[in-house]
Amino acid sequence: MDKPIKKKKINFGRFAVRTLAISASTLALFDFLKGEYQAGWLLALGWLTIVIGENRMFNGEKTNEET
């Protein structure tokens, strides 16, 4: 039937990187809404860089079921 979802362990590094990504995306959205497009694009680019880096850094981590 349905396979259980494998969750990755949350450690401080992953938590910090996700917090940065959420902050960057939120600030980019607010800057676009305020009309500050240069700052918005830079924050959006930073967010994209953080997301790509997070995928590369934490791609090989063990899940809860593997430990």
SEPARO-295218 format. One record per residue: x, y, z of N, C-alpha, C in turn; residue number from 1. Coordinates in Angstrom, 1 decimal, decimal comma. Layout:
# residues N
@n.X: X n.Y: Y n.Z: Z ca.X: X ca.Y: Y ca.Z: Z c.X: X c.Y: Y c.Z: Z num: NUM
...
This chain:
# residues 67
@n.X: 0,8 n.Y: -1,2 n.Z: 0,0 ca.X: 0,0 ca.Y: 0,0 ca.Z: 0,0 c.X: 0,9 c.Y: 1,3 c.Z: 0,0 num: 1
@n.X: 0,6 n.Y: 2,2 n.Z: 0,9 ca.X: 1,3 ca.Y: 3,4 ca.Z: 0,9 c.X: 2,6 c.Y: 3,3 c.Z: 1,7 num: 2
@n.X: 3,7 n.Y: 3,8 n.Z: 1,1 ca.X: 5,0 ca.Y: 3,7 ca.Z: 1,8 c.X: 5,1 c.Y: 4,9 c.Z: 2,8 num: 3
@n.X: 5,7 n.Y: 4,6 n.Z: 4,0 ca.X: 5,8 ca.Y: 5,7 ca.Z: 4,9 c.X: 6,7 c.Y: 6,8 c.Z: 4,4 num: 4
@n.X: 6,5 n.Y: 8,0 n.Z: 4,8 ca.X: 7,3 ca.Y: 9,2 ca.Z: 4,4 c.X: 8,6 c.Y: 9,2 c.Z: 5,2 num: 5
@n.X: 9,7 n.Y: 9,2 n.Z: 4,6 ca.X: 11,0 ca.Y: 9,3 ca.Z: 5,3 c.X: 11,3 c.Y: 10,7 c.Z: 5,6 num: 6
@n.X: 11,5 n.Y: 11,0 n.Z: 6,9 ca.X: 11,8 ca.Y: 12,4 ca.Z: 7,3 c.X: 13,3 c.Y: 12,5 c.Z: 7,6 num: 7
@n.X: 13,9 n.Y: 13,6 n.Z: 7,1 ca.X: 15,3 ca.Y: 13,8 ca.Z: 7,4 c.X: 15,4 c.Y: 14,4 c.Z: 8,8 num: 8
@n.X: 16,5 n.Y: 14,0 n.Z: 9,5 ca.X: 16,7 ca.Y: 14,6 ca.Z: 10,8 c.X: 16,9 c.Y: 16,1 c.Z: 10,7 num: 9
@n.X: 16,4 n.Y: 16,8 n.Z: 11,7 ca.X: 16,6 ca.Y: 18,2 ca.Z: 11,8 c.X: 17,7 c.Y: 18,5 c.Z: 12,8 num: 10
@n.X: 18,8 n.Y: 19,1 n.Z: 12,3 ca.X: 19,9 ca.Y: 19,5 ca.Z: 13,2 c.X: 20,0 c.Y: 21,0 c.Z: 13,2 num: 11
@n.X: 20,9 n.Y: 21,5 n.Z: 13,9 ca.X: 21,0 ca.Y: 23,0 ca.Z: 14,0 c.X: 21,4 c.Y: 23,6 c.Z: 12,7 num: 12
@n.X: 22,3 n.Y: 23,0 n.Z: 11,9 ca.X: 22,7 ca.Y: 23,5 ca.Z: 10,6 c.X: 21,6 c.Y: 23,6 c.Z: 9,7 num: 13
@n.X: 20,8 n.Y: 22,5 n.Z: 9,6 ca.X: 19,6 ca.Y: 22,5 ca.Z: 8,7 c.X: 18,6 c.Y: 23,6 c.Z: 9,1 num: 14
@n.X: 18,4 n.Y: 23,7 n.Z: 10,4 ca.X: 17,4 ca.Y: 24,7 ca.Z: 10,9 c.X: 17,9 c.Y: 26,1 c.Z: 10,6 num: 15
@n.X: 19,2 n.Y: 26,4 n.Z: 10,7 ca.X: 19,7 ca.Y: 27,7 ca.Z: 10,4 c.X: 19,6 c.Y: 28,0 c.Z: 9,0 num: 16
@n.X: 19,9 n.Y: 27,1 n.Z: 8,1 ca.X: 19,8 ca.Y: 27,3 ca.Z: 6,7 c.X: 18,4 c.Y: 27,5 c.Z: 6,2 num: 17
@n.X: 17,5 n.Y: 26,8 n.Z: 6,8 ca.X: 16,1 ca.Y: 27,0 ca.Z: 6,4 c.X: 15,5 c.Y: 28,3 c.Z: 6,9 num: 18
@n.X: 16,0 n.Y: 28,7 n.Z: 8,1 ca.X: 15,6 ca.Y: 30,0 ca.Z: 8,6 c.X: 16,1 c.Y: 31,1 c.Z: 7,7 num: 19
@n.X: 17,3 n.Y: 31,0 n.Z: 7,2 ca.X: 17,8 ca.Y: 32,0 ca.Z: 6,3 c.X: 17,0 c.Y: 32,1 c.Z: 5,0 num: 20
@n.X: 16,7 n.Y: 30,9 n.Z: 4,5 ca.X: 15,9 ca.Y: 30,8 ca.Z: 3,3 c.X: 14,5 c.Y: 31,4 c.Z: 3,4 num: 21
@n.X: 13,9 n.Y: 31,1 n.Z: 4,5 ca.X: 12,5 ca.Y: 31,7 ca.Z: 4,8 c.X: 12,6 c.Y: 33,2 c.Z: 4,9 num: 22
@n.X: 13,6 n.Y: 33,7 n.Z: 5,6 ca.X: 13,8 ca.Y: 35,1 ca.Z: 5,8 c.X: 14,1 c.Y: 35,8 c.Z: 4,5 num: 23
@n.X: 14,9 n.Y: 35,3 n.Z: 3,7 ca.X: 15,3 ca.Y: 35,9 ca.Z: 2,4 c.X: 14,1 c.Y: 36,0 c.Z: 1,5 num: 24
@n.X: 13,3 n.Y: 34,9 n.Z: 1,4 ca.X: 12,1 ca.Y: 34,9 ca.Z: 0,5 c.X: 11,1 c.Y: 35,9 c.Z: 1,0 num: 25
@n.X: 10,9 n.Y: 35,9 n.Z: 2,3 ca.X: 9,9 ca.Y: 36,9 ca.Z: 2,9 c.X: 10,3 c.Y: 38,3 c.Z: 2,6 num: 26
@n.X: 11,6 n.Y: 38,6 n.Z: 2,9 ca.X: 12,0 ca.Y: 40,0 ca.Z: 2,6 c.X: 12,0 c.Y: 40,4 c.Z: 1,2 num: 27
@n.X: 12,3 n.Y: 39,4 n.Z: 0,3 ca.X: 12,2 ca.Y: 39,7 ca.Z: -1,2 c.X: 10,8 c.Y: 40,0 c.Z: -1,6 num: 28
@n.X: 9,8 n.Y: 39,3 n.Z: -1,0 ca.X: 8,4 ca.Y: 39,5 ca.Z: -1,4 c.X: 8,0 c.Y: 40,9 c.Z: -0,9 num: 29
@n.X: 8,4 n.Y: 41,3 n.Z: 0,4 ca.X: 8,1 ca.Y: 42,6 ca.Z: 0,9 c.X: 8,7 c.Y: 43,7 c.Z: 0,1 num: 30
@n.X: 10,0 n.Y: 43,5 n.Z: -0,4 ca.X: 10,6 ca.Y: 44,5 ca.Z: -1,2 c.X: 9,9 c.Y: 44,7 c.Z: -2,5 num: 31
@n.X: 9,5 n.Y: 43,6 n.Z: -3,1 ca.X: 8,8 ca.Y: 43,7 ca.Z: -4,4 c.X: 7,5 c.Y: 44,5 c.Z: -4,2 num: 32
@n.X: 6,8 n.Y: 44,2 n.Z: -3,1 ca.X: 5,5 ca.Y: 44,9 ca.Z: -2,9 c.X: 5,7 c.Y: 46,3 c.Z: -2,6 num: 33
@n.X: 6,8 n.Y: 46,7 n.Z: -2,0 ca.X: 7,1 ca.Y: 48,1 ca.Z: -1,7 c.X: 7,6 c.Y: 48,9 c.Z: -2,9 num: 34
@n.X: 8,0 n.Y: 48,1 n.Z: -4,0 ca.X: 8,5 ca.Y: 48,7 ca.Z: -5,2 c.X: 10,0 c.Y: 48,9 c.Z: -5,2 num: 35
@n.X: 10,7 n.Y: 48,3 n.Z: -4,3 ca.X: 12,2 ca.Y: 48,3 ca.Z: -4,3 c.X: 12,7 c.Y: 47,1 c.Z: -5,0 num: 36
@n.X: 12,7 n.Y: 47,2 n.Z: -6,4 ca.X: 13,0 ca.Y: 46,0 ca.Z: -7,2 c.X: 14,4 c.Y: 45,6 c.Z: -7,1 num: 37
@n.X: 15,4 n.Y: 46,5 n.Z: -7,0 ca.X: 16,8 ca.Y: 46,0 ca.Z: -7,0 c.X: 17,0 c.Y: 45,2 c.Z: -5,7 num: 38
@n.X: 16,6 n.Y: 45,7 n.Z: -4,6 ca.X: 16,7 ca.Y: 44,9 ca.Z: -3,3 c.X: 16,0 c.Y: 43,6 c.Z: -3,4 num: 39
@n.X: 14,8 n.Y: 43,6 n.Z: -4,0 ca.X: 14,0 ca.Y: 42,4 ca.Z: -4,1 c.X: 14,7 c.Y: 41,3 c.Z: -5,0 num: 40
@n.X: 15,3 n.Y: 41,8 n.Z: -6,1 ca.X: 15,9 ca.Y: 40,8 ca.Z: -7,0 c.X: 17,2 c.Y: 40,2 c.Z: -6,3 num: 41
@n.X: 17,9 n.Y: 41,1 n.Z: -5,6 ca.X: 19,1 ca.Y: 40,6 ca.Z: -4,9 c.X: 18,7 c.Y: 39,6 c.Z: -3,8 num: 42
@n.X: 17,6 n.Y: 39,8 n.Z: -3,0 ca.X: 17,2 ca.Y: 38,9 ca.Z: -2,0 c.X: 16,6 c.Y: 37,6 c.Z: -2,6 num: 43
@n.X: 15,9 n.Y: 37,7 n.Z: -3,8 ca.X: 15,5 ca.Y: 36,5 ca.Z: -4,5 c.X: 16,6 c.Y: 35,7 c.Z: -5,0 num: 44
@n.X: 17,7 n.Y: 36,3 n.Z: -5,5 ca.X: 18,9 ca.Y: 35,6 ca.Z: -5,9 c.X: 19,5 c.Y: 34,9 c.Z: -4,7 num: 45
@n.X: 19,6 n.Y: 35,6 n.Z: -3,6 ca.X: 20,2 ca.Y: 35,1 ca.Z: -2,4 c.X: 19,4 c.Y: 33,9 c.Z: -1,9 num: 46
@n.X: 18,0 n.Y: 34,0 n.Z: -2,0 ca.X: 17,2 ca.Y: 32,9 ca.Z: -1,6 c.X: 17,4 c.Y: 31,6 c.Z: -2,5 num: 47
@n.X: 17,5 n.Y: 31,9 n.Z: -3,8 ca.X: 17,8 ca.Y: 30,8 ca.Z: -4,7 c.X: 19,1 c.Y: 30,1 c.Z: -4,4 num: 48
@n.X: 20,1 n.Y: 30,9 n.Z: -4,1 ca.X: 21,5 ca.Y: 30,4 ca.Z: -3,8 c.X: 21,4 c.Y: 29,6 c.Z: -2,5 num: 49
@n.X: 20,7 n.Y: 30,0 n.Z: -1,5 ca.X: 20,5 ca.Y: 29,3 ca.Z: -0,2 c.X: 19,8 c.Y: 28,0 c.Z: -0,5 num: 50
@n.X: 18,8 n.Y: 27,9 n.Z: -1,3 ca.X: 18,1 ca.Y: 26,7 ca.Z: -1,5 c.X: 18,9 c.Y: 25,7 c.Z: -2,3 num: 51
@n.X: 19,7 n.Y: 26,1 n.Z: -3,3 ca.X: 20,5 ca.Y: 25,2 ca.Z: -4,0 c.X: 21,6 c.Y: 24,7 c.Z: -3,1 num: 52
@n.X: 22,2 n.Y: 25,6 n.Z: -2,3 ca.X: 23,3 ca.Y: 25,2 ca.Z: -1,4 c.X: 22,7 c.Y: 24,2 c.Z: -0,3 num: 53
@n.X: 21,5 n.Y: 24,4 n.Z: 0,1 ca.X: 20,9 ca.Y: 23,5 ca.Z: 1,1 c.X: 20,7 c.Y: 22,1 c.Z: 0,5 num: 54
@n.X: 20,3 n.Y: 22,0 n.Z: -0,7 ca.X: 20,1 ca.Y: 20,7 ca.Z: -1,4 c.X: 21,4 c.Y: 20,0 c.Z: -1,5 num: 55
@n.X: 22,5 n.Y: 20,7 n.Z: -1,9 ca.X: 23,8 ca.Y: 20,1 ca.Z: -2,0 c.X: 24,4 c.Y: 19,7 c.Z: -0,7 num: 56
@n.X: 24,2 n.Y: 20,5 n.Z: 0,3 ca.X: 24,8 ca.Y: 20,2 ca.Z: 1,6 c.X: 24,2 c.Y: 19,0 c.Z: 2,3 num: 57
@n.X: 22,9 n.Y: 19,0 n.Z: 2,3 ca.X: 22,1 ca.Y: 18,0 ca.Z: 3,1 c.X: 21,5 c.Y: 16,9 c.Z: 2,2 num: 58
@n.X: 22,0 n.Y: 16,7 n.Z: 1,0 ca.X: 21,5 ca.Y: 15,6 ca.Z: 0,1 c.X: 21,8 c.Y: 14,2 c.Z: 0,6 num: 59
@n.X: 22,9 n.Y: 14,0 n.Z: 1,2 ca.X: 23,3 ca.Y: 12,6 ca.Z: 1,6 c.X: 23,0 c.Y: 12,3 c.Z: 3,1 num: 60
@n.X: 22,2 n.Y: 13,1 n.Z: 3,8 ca.X: 21,9 ca.Y: 12,8 ca.Z: 5,2 c.X: 21,0 c.Y: 11,6 c.Z: 5,4 num: 61
@n.X: 21,2 n.Y: 11,0 n.Z: 6,5 ca.X: 20,3 ca.Y: 9,8 ca.Z: 6,8 c.X: 19,0 c.Y: 10,3 c.Z: 7,3 num: 62
@n.X: 18,0 n.Y: 9,4 n.Z: 7,0 ca.X: 16,6 ca.Y: 9,7 ca.Z: 7,5 c.X: 16,4 c.Y: 9,0 c.Z: 8,8 num: 63
@n.X: 15,3 n.Y: 9,3 n.Z: 9,4 ca.X: 15,0 ca.Y: 8,7 ca.Z: 10,8 c.X: 14,9 c.Y: 7,2 c.Z: 10,7 num: 64
@n.X: 14,5 n.Y: 6,6 n.Z: 9,6 ca.X: 14,3 ca.Y: 5,1 ca.Z: 9,6 c.X: 15,6 c.Y: 4,4 c.Z: 9,3 num: 65
@n.X: 16,6 n.Y: 5,1 n.Z: 8,8 ca.X: 17,9 ca.Y: 4,5 ca.Z: 8,5 c.X: 18,8 c.Y: 4,5 c.Z: 9,8 num: 66
@n.X: 18,5 n.Y: 5,1 n.Z: 10,8 ca.X: 19,4 ca.Y: 5,2 ca.Z: 12,0 c.X: 19,0 c.Y: 4,1 c.Z: 13,0 num: 67
